[in-house]
C-alpha cells in the first residue's frame, strides 16, 4: 500500500512539474497545504480563519462518513511564529491547539519550520500530539517540501510517525495547486491532490481529493481560508 501510494505520487508530480514549466511563477501559497503542514507562517499580528470539511462520496449506508468540521483560527504572534486553535464540530472534546516557528528561504538556503498540532484536551481521545519538522525549496517548477512527523501512536496507529513530501505552486494570481503525501500506516498517512481559487486577496477556497494508507475510504475536501 505504501509503495503504491509513493509510486502514484511520483507519477502525478512528474506530470504536473512538466506542465508548470510553461507557467510563470506568481503570488505566495496559502499558509497550509491540503493535508500536511507547510513552512509558511501567518504574517505578524494577523489572523487566519479556516473552515475545513472532509467527506466521502458514498453515503452512510455504503460505509460513507464525514470528519467533524474543523473551524481553525491562527494568529501571527511575532515574525516567524504562529499559534492556533481548532474547534472540531460536532465532537464531545472539540478543542485542539497548534503552534509553528519558521524561517523563510534565503539565497540557496531552504525554508525551515518546526511545530506541532493536535494537542487536544482529552487524554486518549484528542491528544494526537504531533510534532514535525519541514524544509522547503522553491524551483521554477514549484516548491518542494519534505519533512518528518511523530505523534501519539495510540491515536495515530502503527508507530505514529511518517515522512512528508509535498509539491505546490501558484499557477496564476488566483489558482494554486498542490500534491500532498504523508507516509506511514497511520491516520495521517495519505495522498492528496487539489487546487485553490482566490476570490479576493484575502479569501480562497481549496478543493481536494485524498486517499488514506490505513484503508479508509477516499474523501473530498473543501477548505475556506480567510486572512484577516
C-alpha positions in Angstrom: 0.0 0.0 0.0 2.7 2.5 0.9 4.8 1.6 -2.2 1.7 2.1 -4.4 0.9 5.5 -2.9 4.5 6.6 -3.3 4.6 5.5 -7.0 1.4 7.2 -7.7 2.7 10.4 -6.1 5.9 10.4 -8.1 4.0 9.8 -11.4 1.5 12.6 -10.8 4.1 15.1 -9.6 6.3 14.4 -12.6 3.4 15.2 -15.0 2.4 18.4 -13.1 6.0 19.5 -12.9 6.3 19.1 -16.7 3.2 21.2 -17.3 4.1 24.1 -15.0 7.4 24.6 -16.6 5.3 26.6 -19.1 3.6 28.7 -16.4 5.2 31.7 -14.8 5.6 32.0 -11.0 3.2 34.2 -9.2 2.0 35.0 -5.6 2.8 33.1 -2.5 0.9 30.0 -1.5 -1.5 29.6 1.5 -0.1 29.1 5.0 -1.1 25.4 4.8 -1.1 22.7 2.2 -4.1 20.5 1.6 -3.3 18.0 4.4 0.3 18.4 5.6 1.7 21.4 7.4 3.9 23.8 5.4 6.9 26.1 6.1 4.6 29.1 5.6 3.9 31.2 8.7 1.0 33.5 9.4 2.0 37.2 9.0 2.9 39.1 12.1 -0.1 40.4 14.1 -2.6 39.0 11.5 -5.4 36.4 11.8 -6.4 33.5 9.6 -9.8 31.8 9.7 -10.1 28.3 8.1 -13.2 26.1 7.8 -12.3 22.6 6.6 -14.6 19.8 5.6 -13.8 16.2 4.6 -16.5 13.8 3.3 -16.8 10.7 1.2 -18.8 10.3 -2.0 -20.6 7.2 -0.5 -23.4 7.8 1.9 -23.7 6.2 5.4 -25.5 3.1 4.1 -22.4 2.3 2.0 -19.9 3.0 4.7 -19.5 6.7 3.9 -18.7 9.2 6.6 -17.6 12.8 7.2 -15.0 14.1 9.5 -16.0 16.7 12.1 -15.9 20.3 10.6 -12.6 21.9 11.6 -13.0 25.6 12.4 -9.5 26.9 12.9 -8.1 30.3 14.0 -4.4 31.2 13.6 -2.6 34.3 14.8 0.9 35.5 13.9 2.3 36.3 17.3 5.7 37.7 16.2 7.7 37.5 12.9 8.1 33.8 12.2 5.9 32.4 15.0 2.2 31.5 14.9 -0.2 29.8 17.3 -3.7 28.5 16.6 -6.8 26.7 17.9 -9.1 24.3 16.1 -12.6 23.5 17.1 -14.0 20.2 15.7 -17.8 20.1 15.5 -19.7 18.1 16.3 -17.4 16.4 18.8 -17.6 16.0 22.6 -14.0 17.3 23.2 -13.7 19.8 20.3 -10.6 21.9 21.2 -7.1 21.3 19.7 -4.1 23.6 19.7 -1.2 24.1 17.4 2.0 26.2 17.0 4.7 26.7 14.5 8.0 28.6 14.1 9.7 29.0 10.8 12.3 30.9 8.8 11.9 31.8 5.1 14.1 30.9 2.2 17.3 32.9 1.8 19.6 32.7 -1.2 20.4 29.0 -1.5 19.1 28.1 1.9 15.7 26.4 2.2 12.8 27.5 4.4 12.6 25.5 7.6 9.7 25.1 10.1 9.2 23.2 13.3 5.9 22.8 15.0 3.1 20.7 16.4 -0.6 20.2 16.1 -3.3 18.0 17.5 -2.7 18.9 21.2 -6.2 18.0 22.3 -7.8 18.4 25.7 -8.9 14.9 26.3 -6.3 12.2 27.0 -6.6 9.1 24.9 -9.2 10.8 22.7 -7.9 14.0 21.1 -4.3 14.2 22.2 -2.6 13.3 18.9 0.4 15.5 20.0 2.0 15.6 16.5 5.5 17.2 16.3 7.1 17.9 12.9 10.0 19.5 11.1 9.8 20.5 7.4 12.2 22.0 4.9 11.1 23.6 1.6 12.8 25.0 -1.5 11.3 26.8 -4.5 12.3 25.9 -8.0 11.0 27.0 -11.4 8.5 24.1 -11.4 7.2 24.8 -7.9 8.1 24.4 -4.3 9.1 21.0 -2.9 8.7 20.4 0.8 9.9 17.4 2.8 9.9 16.5 6.4 9.1 14.2 9.2 6.3 13.9 11.8 5.9 11.9 15.0 2.7 11.7 17.1 0.8 9.7 19.7 0.9 6.1 18.4 -2.2 5.2 20.5 -4.4 7.5 18.4 -2.4 7.6 15.1 -1.9 3.9 14.9 1.2 1.9 14.0 4.3 3.6 15.3 2.9 7.1 14.9 5.4 8.5 12.6 6.0 9.2 8.9 7.6 11.3 6.2 6.1 14.3 4.4 6.6 15.1 0.7 4.7 17.9 -1.0 4.7 19.8 -4.3 2.8 23.1 -4.5 2.8 26.1 -6.9 0.8 29.2 -7.7 -0.2 28.7 -11.3 -1.8 32.1 -11.7 -2.6 35.0 -9.4 -5.8 33.2 -8.4 -5.1 29.5 -8.8 -2.8 27.4 -6.6 -2.2 23.6 -6.8 -0.7 21.1 -4.5 0.0 17.4 -4.1 0.5 16.2 -0.5 2.0 12.8 0.5 2.4 11.5 4.1 3.9 8.1 4.6 3.1 5.5 7.3 0.1 3.3 8.1 -1.4 5.8 10.4 -4.4 8.1 10.4 -2.2 10.8 8.8 -0.8 8.6 6.1 -2.4 9.8 2.9 -2.1 11.2 -0.7 -4.0 14.3 -1.5 -4.2 16.4 -4.7 -6.1 19.6 -5.2 -6.2 23.3 -6.0 -7.4 26.6 -4.6 -9.2 29.5 -6.2 -8.7 33.0 -4.7 -11.9 35.1 -4.8 -10.0 38.1 -3.5 -6.6 38.9 -2.0 -7.6 37.5 1.4 -10.2 34.8 0.6 -9.7 31.5 -1.2 -11.2 28.0 -1.3 -9.3 24.7 -1.6 -10.9 21.8 -3.4 -9.1 18.4 -3.0 -9.3 14.6 -3.2 -7.4 12.3 -0.9 -6.8 8.6 -0.2 -5.5 7.1 3.0 -2.9 4.4 3.7 -4.9 2.8 6.5 -7.7 1.7 4.2 -10.2 4.4 5.0 -12.5 5.5 2.1 -11.2 8.4 0.0 -12.6 11.8 0.8 -13.3 15.1 -0.9 -12.2 18.2 1.0 -13.4 21.8 0.8 -11.4 24.4 2.8 -12.3 28.0 3.1 -9.3 30.3 4.0 -9.7 33.9 5.1 -6.9 36.2 6.1 -8.0 39.0 8.4 
